[in-house]
Amino acid sequence: HDLPSTPTTVPQPQRPAMDIIQQQALQDTICLPRDPKKRQRLHLYSTADAKTCLSQVTLTLSGDSYTQQLFFGLMEILRGVPSHHEIASGHERYLTLMNTTKLLEQLKANDPTFPDVNWICTKEECYPTYKDGQSLELCTECIEEFRAEHGQAYQRQKQLAAEQGLAPPPPRPLAHVVGTGIHLFAGHGVPRSKRKGRATAEIRRFAVATKNVILPSVPNYKPQLVPEQYRAEMSNKQGLYSYFIKDQGLEDDEEFRQSMRFLDYYQLTSSCIFANCTTDGGHRSRFV
Protein backbone atom coordinates (compact mmCIF):
# COMPACT_ATOMS: atom_id res chain seq x y z
CA HIS A 1 0.00 0.00 0.00
CA ASP A 2 1.10 3.57 -0.67
CA LEU A 3 2.09 5.45 2.44
CA PRO A 4 0.51 8.88 2.90
CA SER A 5 2.90 11.59 1.82
CA THR A 6 4.31 13.85 4.51
CA PRO A 7 3.56 17.49 3.80
CA THR A 8 6.65 19.51 3.16
CA THR A 9 7.02 22.68 5.18
CA VAL A 10 9.01 25.43 3.54
CA PRO A 11 11.05 27.18 6.23
CA GLN A 12 10.23 30.85 6.47
CA PRO A 13 13.04 33.31 7.01
CA GLN A 14 12.97 34.67 10.53
CA ARG A 15 12.89 38.38 11.02
CA PRO A 16 15.57 39.67 13.34
CA ALA A 17 14.26 40.60 16.74
CA MET A 18 13.61 44.32 17.10
CA ASP A 19 15.16 46.22 19.95
CA ILE A 20 13.26 48.62 22.19
CA ILE A 21 13.97 51.60 19.94
CA GLN A 22 12.50 49.91 16.86
CA GLN A 23 9.54 48.56 18.83
CA GLN A 24 8.78 51.99 20.25
CA ALA A 25 9.02 53.64 16.83
CA LEU A 26 6.47 51.18 15.41
CA GLN A 27 4.25 51.54 18.45
CA ASP A 28 4.32 55.31 18.13
CA THR A 29 3.62 54.90 14.41
CA ILE A 30 5.97 56.31 11.79
CA CYS A 31 5.41 58.07 8.50
CA LEU A 32 5.98 56.14 5.28
CA PRO A 33 6.16 57.90 1.90
CA ARG A 34 3.58 56.90 -0.69
CA ASP A 35 6.32 56.48 -3.29
CA PRO A 36 7.59 52.83 -3.06
CA LYS A 37 11.11 53.85 -4.09
CA LYS A 38 11.34 56.37 -1.27
CA ARG A 39 9.84 53.88 1.14
CA GLN A 40 12.55 51.34 0.30
CA ARG A 41 15.22 53.89 1.23
CA LEU A 42 13.97 54.18 4.80
CA HIS A 43 15.63 52.08 7.46
CA LEU A 44 14.34 51.77 11.00
CA TYR A 45 17.56 51.89 13.00
CA SER A 46 18.17 49.86 16.11
CA THR A 47 20.70 51.01 18.69
CA ALA A 48 23.22 48.49 17.34
CA ASP A 49 22.59 49.67 13.76
CA ALA A 50 23.15 53.29 14.68
CA LYS A 51 26.34 52.59 16.63
CA THR A 52 27.74 50.56 13.75
CA CYS A 53 26.81 53.26 11.24
CA LEU A 54 28.64 55.94 13.25
CA SER A 55 31.57 53.83 14.46
CA GLN A 56 34.09 55.19 11.95
CA VAL A 57 32.99 58.80 11.59
CA THR A 58 32.96 61.97 13.66
CA LEU A 59 29.53 63.58 13.46
CA THR A 60 28.61 67.13 14.41
CA LEU A 61 25.15 68.65 14.52
CA SER A 62 24.20 72.30 14.88
CA GLY A 63 21.31 74.51 13.96
CA ASP A 64 17.75 75.40 14.83
CA SER A 65 15.22 73.83 17.17
CA TYR A 66 14.37 70.95 14.84
CA THR A 67 18.03 70.00 14.54
CA GLN A 68 18.29 70.08 18.31
CA GLN A 69 15.34 67.69 18.43
CA LEU A 70 17.11 65.44 15.93
CA PHE A 71 20.11 65.45 18.27
CA PHE A 72 17.94 64.47 21.24
CA GLY A 73 16.30 61.71 19.20
CA LEU A 74 19.66 60.41 17.99
CA MET A 75 20.86 60.23 21.59
CA GLU A 76 17.75 58.24 22.48
CA ILE A 77 18.61 55.75 19.75
CA LEU A 78 22.31 55.48 20.67
CA ARG A 79 21.47 54.98 24.35
CA GLY A 80 18.57 52.62 23.67
CA VAL A 81 16.28 54.76 25.83
CA PRO A 82 13.15 55.94 23.96
CA SER A 83 11.20 58.84 25.39
CA HIS A 84 7.64 60.09 25.03
CA HIS A 85 8.44 63.47 26.52
CA GLU A 86 7.47 66.46 24.42
CA ILE A 87 9.48 69.65 24.83
CA ALA A 88 7.00 72.46 25.29
CA SER A 89 9.13 75.60 25.24
CA GLY A 90 12.39 77.09 24.04
CA HIS A 91 13.67 77.33 27.61
CA GLU A 92 13.00 73.65 28.24
CA ARG A 93 14.71 72.82 24.95
CA TYR A 94 17.77 74.82 25.98
CA LEU A 95 17.98 73.00 29.32
CA THR A 96 17.53 69.67 27.54
CA LEU A 97 20.32 70.59 25.16
CA MET A 98 22.67 71.44 28.03
CA ASN A 99 21.83 68.22 29.88
CA THR A 100 22.11 66.08 26.75
CA THR A 101 25.51 67.47 25.74
CA LYS A 102 26.77 66.93 29.29
CA LEU A 103 25.49 63.35 29.26
CA LEU A 104 27.14 62.80 25.88
CA GLU A 105 30.51 63.92 27.26
CA GLN A 106 30.16 61.45 30.13
CA LEU A 107 29.20 58.58 27.82
CA LYS A 108 32.19 59.17 25.54
CA ALA A 109 34.55 59.52 28.50
CA ASN A 110 33.38 56.24 30.06
CA ASP A 111 33.03 54.23 26.83
CA PRO A 112 35.71 54.67 24.13
CA THR A 113 33.50 52.77 21.66
CA PHE A 114 30.58 55.20 21.98
CA PRO A 115 30.04 57.05 18.66
CA ASP A 116 31.85 60.36 18.30
CA VAL A 117 28.73 62.52 18.09
CA ASN A 118 29.02 66.22 18.94
CA TRP A 119 26.66 69.16 19.29
CA ILE A 120 28.48 72.38 18.41
CA CYS A 121 27.36 76.02 18.46
CA THR A 122 25.78 75.46 21.85
CA LYS A 123 25.40 79.11 22.86
CA GLU A 124 23.40 80.19 19.82
CA GLU A 125 20.95 78.58 17.46
CA CYS A 126 23.02 78.37 14.31
CA TYR A 127 20.79 79.62 11.51
CA PRO A 128 20.23 82.85 9.56
CA THR A 129 18.73 85.65 11.61
CA TYR A 130 20.01 88.59 9.53
CA LYS A 131 20.21 90.59 12.73
CA ASP A 132 23.43 92.29 13.80
CA GLY A 133 25.16 90.63 10.85
CA GLN A 134 24.68 87.13 12.32
CA SER A 135 23.69 84.40 9.92
CA LEU A 136 25.22 81.15 8.77
CA GLU A 137 28.60 82.80 9.33
CA LEU A 138 28.15 81.80 12.96
CA CYS A 139 27.93 78.16 11.87
CA THR A 140 31.04 78.58 9.73
CA GLU A 141 33.03 79.76 12.73
CA CYS A 142 31.85 76.83 14.87
CA ILE A 143 32.69 74.28 12.19
CA GLU A 144 36.14 75.73 11.49
CA GLU A 145 36.94 75.77 15.20
CA PHE A 146 35.82 72.15 15.60
CA ARG A 147 37.82 71.03 12.56
CA ALA A 148 40.95 72.66 13.95
CA GLU A 149 40.53 70.91 17.31
CA HIS A 150 39.75 67.62 15.55
CA GLY A 151 42.93 67.92 13.47
CA GLN A 152 45.06 68.72 16.52
CA ALA A 153 43.65 65.70 18.38
CA TYR A 154 44.49 63.44 15.44
CA GLN A 155 48.07 64.74 15.34
CA ARG A 156 48.43 63.94 19.05
CA GLN A 157 47.15 60.41 18.41
CA LYS A 158 49.69 59.94 15.62
CA GLN A 159 52.51 61.21 17.80
CA LEU A 160 51.50 58.90 20.65
CA ALA A 161 51.35 55.92 18.28
CA ALA A 162 54.81 56.76 16.92
CA GLU A 163 56.26 56.95 20.44
CA GLN A 164 54.84 53.50 21.16
CA GLY A 165 56.10 52.08 17.88
CA LEU A 166 52.58 51.54 16.56
CA ALA A 167 51.04 52.23 13.19
CA PRO A 168 49.26 55.60 13.05
CA PRO A 169 45.48 55.40 13.47
CA PRO A 170 43.43 56.01 10.32
CA PRO A 171 41.95 59.52 10.10
CA ARG A 172 38.27 59.74 10.96
CA PRO A 173 36.10 61.44 8.35
CA LEU A 174 34.03 64.39 9.50
CA ALA A 175 30.32 64.77 8.83
CA HIS A 176 28.63 68.09 9.64
CA VAL A 177 24.85 68.43 9.72
CA VAL A 178 23.62 72.03 9.92
CA GLY A 179 19.87 72.61 10.03
CA THR A 180 18.38 76.03 9.35
CA GLY A 181 14.78 74.98 8.88
CA ILE A 182 12.24 77.59 7.90
CA HIS A 183 14.48 80.38 9.19
CA LEU A 184 16.39 80.48 5.92
CA PHE A 185 13.23 81.52 4.06
CA ALA A 186 11.45 83.45 6.78
CA GLY A 187 14.00 86.23 6.36
CA HIS A 188 13.58 88.05 9.65
CA GLY A 189 13.92 91.74 8.93
CA VAL A 190 14.35 91.19 5.18
CA PRO A 191 11.64 92.40 2.75
CA ARG A 192 9.73 89.51 1.15
CA SER A 193 10.87 90.49 -2.36
CA LYS A 194 14.52 90.05 -1.37
CA ARG A 195 14.28 86.85 0.65
CA LYS A 196 14.93 84.39 -2.16
CA GLY A 197 18.05 86.21 -3.31
CA ARG A 198 19.26 86.60 0.25
CA ALA A 199 18.74 82.91 0.99
CA THR A 200 20.51 81.94 -2.25
CA ALA A 201 23.55 84.05 -1.45
CA GLU A 202 23.56 82.77 2.13
CA ILE A 203 23.49 79.10 1.14
CA ARG A 204 26.19 79.51 -1.47
CA ARG A 205 28.51 81.51 0.77
CA PHE A 206 28.10 78.99 3.56
CA ALA A 207 28.65 75.99 1.27
CA VAL A 208 31.82 77.34 -0.30
CA ALA A 209 33.22 78.47 3.05
CA THR A 210 32.67 75.21 4.93
CA LYS A 211 32.85 72.47 2.25
CA ASN A 212 31.14 69.09 2.63
CA VAL A 213 28.34 70.08 4.97
CA ILE A 214 24.92 68.40 4.97
CA LEU A 215 22.06 70.89 5.04
CA PRO A 216 18.68 69.36 6.03
CA SER A 217 15.53 70.84 4.59
CA VAL A 218 12.62 72.20 6.54
CA PRO A 219 10.10 69.44 7.46
CA ASN A 220 6.48 69.72 6.38
CA TYR A 221 5.66 72.29 9.02
CA LYS A 222 4.19 75.75 8.46
CA PRO A 223 4.51 75.47 4.66
CA GLN A 224 2.73 78.81 4.37
CA LEU A 225 6.03 80.44 5.34
CA VAL A 226 7.74 78.95 2.30
CA PRO A 227 7.50 80.95 -0.96
CA GLU A 228 4.33 79.86 -2.76
CA GLN A 229 5.91 78.41 -5.90
CA TYR A 230 8.18 76.21 -3.78
CA ARG A 231 5.25 74.85 -1.82
CA ALA A 232 3.67 73.39 -4.97
CA GLU A 233 6.93 71.93 -6.24
CA MET A 234 7.84 70.49 -2.85
CA SER A 235 4.54 68.69 -2.53
CA ASN A 236 4.22 67.36 -6.07
CA LYS A 237 7.59 66.93 -7.72
CA GLN A 238 10.77 67.64 -5.85
CA GLY A 239 12.23 68.37 -2.47
CA LEU A 240 12.58 71.88 -1.17
CA TYR A 241 16.27 72.45 -1.77
CA SER A 242 16.46 70.53 -5.05
CA TYR A 243 13.84 72.83 -6.54
CA PHE A 244 15.18 75.96 -4.87
CA ILE A 245 18.70 75.32 -6.20
CA LYS A 246 17.42 74.72 -9.71
CA ASP A 247 15.17 77.79 -9.60
CA GLN A 248 17.97 80.02 -8.36
CA GLY A 249 20.53 78.86 -10.93
CA LEU A 250 22.83 77.08 -8.48
CA GLU A 251 22.45 73.74 -10.25
CA ASP A 252 25.20 74.62 -12.74
CA ASP A 253 27.51 76.14 -10.13
CA GLU A 254 30.26 73.51 -9.97
CA GLU A 255 31.97 74.92 -6.88
CA PHE A 256 28.67 74.96 -5.04
CA ARG A 257 27.69 71.42 -6.10
CA GLN A 258 31.02 70.07 -4.88
CA SER A 259 30.64 71.81 -1.53
CA MET A 260 27.11 71.09 -0.30
CA ARG A 261 24.94 68.03 0.22
CA PHE A 262 21.25 68.10 1.13
CA LEU A 263 19.09 65.95 3.35
CA ASP A 264 15.65 66.70 1.99
CA TYR A 265 13.03 65.24 4.30
CA TYR A 266 10.16 67.52 3.42
CA GLN A 267 8.46 64.81 1.39
CA LEU A 268 9.11 62.20 4.07
CA THR A 269 6.88 64.19 6.41
CA SER A 270 4.39 65.61 3.92
CA SER A 271 1.91 62.76 4.44
CA CYS A 272 2.39 62.61 8.20
CA ILE A 273 -0.82 62.75 10.22
CA PHE A 274 0.34 61.17 13.46
CA ALA A 275 0.84 62.96 16.74
CA ASN A 276 4.55 62.09 16.94
CA CYS A 277 5.33 63.81 13.66
CA THR A 278 5.70 67.45 12.69
CA THR A 279 2.48 68.62 11.07
CA ASP A 280 1.38 70.12 14.37
CA GLY A 281 4.79 71.71 15.00
CA GLY A 282 5.14 69.73 18.21
CA HIS A 283 8.92 69.31 17.98
CA ARG A 284 8.80 65.57 18.60
CA SER A 285 12.19 63.93 19.11
CA ARG A 286 11.00 60.79 17.36
CA PHE A 287 11.12 62.76 14.11
CA VAL A 288 14.75 61.58 13.94
C-alpha positions as CSV (number, residue, x, y, z in Angstrom):
1,H,0.0,0.0,0.0
2,D,1.1,3.6,-0.7
3,L,2.1,5.5,2.4
4,P,0.5,8.9,2.9
5,S,2.9,11.6,1.8
6,T,4.3,13.8,4.5
7,P,3.6,17.5,3.8
8,T,6.7,19.5,3.2
9,T,7.0,22.7,5.2
10,V,9.0,25.4,3.5
11,P,11.0,27.2,6.2
12,Q,10.2,30.8,6.5
13,P,13.0,33.3,7.0
14,Q,13.0,34.7,10.5
15,R,12.9,38.4,11.0
16,P,15.6,39.7,13.3
17,A,14.3,40.6,16.7
18,M,13.6,44.3,17.1
19,D,15.2,46.2,20.0
20,I,13.3,48.6,22.2
21,I,14.0,51.6,19.9
22,Q,12.5,49.9,16.9
23,Q,9.5,48.6,18.8
24,Q,8.8,52.0,20.2
25,A,9.0,53.6,16.8
26,L,6.5,51.2,15.4
27,Q,4.3,51.5,18.5
28,D,4.3,55.3,18.1
29,T,3.6,54.9,14.4
30,I,6.0,56.3,11.8
31,C,5.4,58.1,8.5
32,L,6.0,56.1,5.3
33,P,6.2,57.9,1.9
34,R,3.6,56.9,-0.7
35,D,6.3,56.5,-3.3
36,P,7.6,52.8,-3.1
37,K,11.1,53.9,-4.1
38,K,11.3,56.4,-1.3
39,R,9.8,53.9,1.1
40,Q,12.6,51.3,0.3
41,R,15.2,53.9,1.2
42,L,14.0,54.2,4.8
43,H,15.6,52.1,7.5
44,L,14.3,51.8,11.0
45,Y,17.6,51.9,13.0
46,S,18.2,49.9,16.1
47,T,20.7,51.0,18.7
48,A,23.2,48.5,17.3
49,D,22.6,49.7,13.8
50,A,23.1,53.3,14.7
51,K,26.3,52.6,16.6
52,T,27.7,50.6,13.8
53,C,26.8,53.3,11.2
54,L,28.6,55.9,13.2
55,S,31.6,53.8,14.5
56,Q,34.1,55.2,11.9
57,V,33.0,58.8,11.6
58,T,33.0,62.0,13.7
59,L,29.5,63.6,13.5
60,T,28.6,67.1,14.4
61,L,25.2,68.7,14.5
62,S,24.2,72.3,14.9
63,G,21.3,74.5,14.0
64,D,17.8,75.4,14.8
65,S,15.2,73.8,17.2
66,Y,14.4,70.9,14.8
67,T,18.0,70.0,14.5
68,Q,18.3,70.1,18.3
69,Q,15.3,67.7,18.4
70,L,17.1,65.4,15.9
71,F,20.1,65.4,18.3
72,F,17.9,64.5,21.2
73,G,16.3,61.7,19.2
74,L,19.7,60.4,18.0
75,M,20.9,60.2,21.6
76,E,17.7,58.2,22.5
77,I,18.6,55.8,19.8
78,L,22.3,55.5,20.7
79,R,21.5,55.0,24.4
80,G,18.6,52.6,23.7
81,V,16.3,54.8,25.8
82,P,13.1,55.9,24.0
83,S,11.2,58.8,25.4
84,H,7.6,60.1,25.0
85,H,8.4,63.5,26.5
86,E,7.5,66.5,24.4
87,I,9.5,69.6,24.8
88,A,7.0,72.5,25.3
89,S,9.1,75.6,25.2
90,G,12.4,77.1,24.0
91,H,13.7,77.3,27.6
92,E,13.0,73.7,28.2
93,R,14.7,72.8,24.9
94,Y,17.8,74.8,26.0
95,L,18.0,73.0,29.3
96,T,17.5,69.7,27.5
97,L,20.3,70.6,25.2
98,M,22.7,71.4,28.0
99,N,21.8,68.2,29.9
100,T,22.1,66.1,26.8
101,T,25.5,67.5,25.7
102,K,26.8,66.9,29.3
103,L,25.5,63.3,29.3
104,L,27.1,62.8,25.9
105,E,30.5,63.9,27.3
106,Q,30.2,61.4,30.1
107,L,29.2,58.6,27.8
108,K,32.2,59.2,25.5
109,A,34.5,59.5,28.5
110,N,33.4,56.2,30.1
111,D,33.0,54.2,26.8
112,P,35.7,54.7,24.1
113,T,33.5,52.8,21.7
114,F,30.6,55.2,22.0
115,P,30.0,57.0,18.7
116,D,31.8,60.4,18.3
117,V,28.7,62.5,18.1
118,N,29.0,66.2,18.9
119,W,26.7,69.2,19.3
120,I,28.5,72.4,18.4
121,C,27.4,76.0,18.5
122,T,25.8,75.5,21.9
123,K,25.4,79.1,22.9
124,E,23.4,80.2,19.8
125,E,21.0,78.6,17.5
126,C,23.0,78.4,14.3
127,Y,20.8,79.6,11.5
128,P,20.2,82.8,9.6
129,T,18.7,85.6,11.6
130,Y,20.0,88.6,9.5
131,K,20.2,90.6,12.7
132,D,23.4,92.3,13.8
133,G,25.2,90.6,10.9
134,Q,24.7,87.1,12.3
135,S,23.7,84.4,9.9
136,L,25.2,81.1,8.8
137,E,28.6,82.8,9.3
138,L,28.1,81.8,13.0
139,C,27.9,78.2,11.9
140,T,31.0,78.6,9.7
141,E,33.0,79.8,12.7
142,C,31.8,76.8,14.9
143,I,32.7,74.3,12.2
144,E,36.1,75.7,11.5
145,E,36.9,75.8,15.2
146,F,35.8,72.1,15.6
147,R,37.8,71.0,12.6
148,A,40.9,72.7,13.9
149,E,40.5,70.9,17.3
150,H,39.8,67.6,15.5
151,G,42.9,67.9,13.5
152,Q,45.1,68.7,16.5
153,A,43.6,65.7,18.4
154,Y,44.5,63.4,15.4
155,Q,48.1,64.7,15.3
156,R,48.4,63.9,19.0
157,Q,47.1,60.4,18.4
158,K,49.7,59.9,15.6
159,Q,52.5,61.2,17.8
160,L,51.5,58.9,20.7
161,A,51.4,55.9,18.3
162,A,54.8,56.8,16.9
163,E,56.3,57.0,20.4
164,Q,54.8,53.5,21.2
165,G,56.1,52.1,17.9
166,L,52.6,51.5,16.6
167,A,51.0,52.2,13.2
168,P,49.3,55.6,13.1
169,P,45.5,55.4,13.5
170,P,43.4,56.0,10.3
171,P,42.0,59.5,10.1
172,R,38.3,59.7,11.0
173,P,36.1,61.4,8.3
174,L,34.0,64.4,9.5
175,A,30.3,64.8,8.8
176,H,28.6,68.1,9.6
177,V,24.8,68.4,9.7
178,V,23.6,72.0,9.9
179,G,19.9,72.6,10.0
180,T,18.4,76.0,9.3
181,G,14.8,75.0,8.9
182,I,12.2,77.6,7.9
183,H,14.5,80.4,9.2
184,L,16.4,80.5,5.9
185,F,13.2,81.5,4.1
186,A,11.5,83.4,6.8
187,G,14.0,86.2,6.4
188,H,13.6,88.1,9.6
189,G,13.9,91.7,8.9
190,V,14.3,91.2,5.2
191,P,11.6,92.4,2.7
192,R,9.7,89.5,1.2
193,S,10.9,90.5,-2.4
194,K,14.5,90.0,-1.4
195,R,14.3,86.8,0.6
196,K,14.9,84.4,-2.2
197,G,18.0,86.2,-3.3
198,R,19.3,86.6,0.3
199,A,18.7,82.9,1.0
200,T,20.5,81.9,-2.3
201,A,23.5,84.0,-1.4
202,E,23.6,82.8,2.1
203,I,23.5,79.1,1.1
204,R,26.2,79.5,-1.5
205,R,28.5,81.5,0.8
206,F,28.1,79.0,3.6
207,A,28.6,76.0,1.3
208,V,31.8,77.3,-0.3
209,A,33.2,78.5,3.1
210,T,32.7,75.2,4.9
211,K,32.8,72.5,2.3
212,N,31.1,69.1,2.6
213,V,28.3,70.1,5.0
214,I,24.9,68.4,5.0
215,L,22.1,70.9,5.0
216,P,18.7,69.4,6.0
217,S,15.5,70.8,4.6
218,V,12.6,72.2,6.5
219,P,10.1,69.4,7.5
220,N,6.5,69.7,6.4
221,Y,5.7,72.3,9.0
222,K,4.2,75.8,8.5
223,P,4.5,75.5,4.7
224,Q,2.7,78.8,4.4
225,L,6.0,80.4,5.3
226,V,7.7,78.9,2.3
227,P,7.5,80.9,-1.0
228,E,4.3,79.9,-2.8
229,Q,5.9,78.4,-5.9
230,Y,8.2,76.2,-3.8
231,R,5.3,74.8,-1.8
232,A,3.7,73.4,-5.0
233,E,6.9,71.9,-6.2
234,M,7.8,70.5,-2.8
235,S,4.5,68.7,-2.5
236,N,4.2,67.4,-6.1
237,K,7.6,66.9,-7.7
238,Q,10.8,67.6,-5.9
239,G,12.2,68.4,-2.5
240,L,12.6,71.9,-1.2
241,Y,16.3,72.4,-1.8
242,S,16.5,70.5,-5.0
243,Y,13.8,72.8,-6.5
244,F,15.2,76.0,-4.9
245,I,18.7,75.3,-6.2
246,K,17.4,74.7,-9.7
247,D,15.2,77.8,-9.6
248,Q,18.0,80.0,-8.4
249,G,20.5,78.9,-10.9
250,L,22.8,77.1,-8.5
251,E,22.4,73.7,-10.3
252,D,25.2,74.6,-12.7
253,D,27.5,76.1,-10.1
254,E,30.3,73.5,-10.0
255,E,32.0,74.9,-6.9
256,F,28.7,75.0,-5.0
257,R,27.7,71.4,-6.1
258,Q,31.0,70.1,-4.9
259,S,30.6,71.8,-1.5
260,M,27.1,71.1,-0.3
261,R,24.9,68.0,0.2
262,F,21.2,68.1,1.1
263,L,19.1,65.9,3.4
264,D,15.7,66.7,2.0
265,Y,13.0,65.2,4.3
266,Y,10.2,67.5,3.4
267,Q,8.5,64.8,1.4
268,L,9.1,62.2,4.1
269,T,6.9,64.2,6.4
270,S,4.4,65.6,3.9
271,S,1.9,62.8,4.4
272,C,2.4,62.6,8.2
273,I,-0.8,62.7,10.2
274,F,0.3,61.2,13.5
275,A,0.8,63.0,16.7
276,N,4.5,62.1,16.9
277,C,5.3,63.8,13.7
278,T,5.7,67.5,12.7
279,T,2.5,68.6,11.1
280,D,1.4,70.1,14.4
281,G,4.8,71.7,15.0
282,G,5.1,69.7,18.2
283,H,8.9,69.3,18.0
284,R,8.8,65.6,18.6
285,S,12.2,63.9,19.1
286,R,11.0,60.8,17.4
287,F,11.1,62.8,14.1
288,V,14.8,61.6,13.9
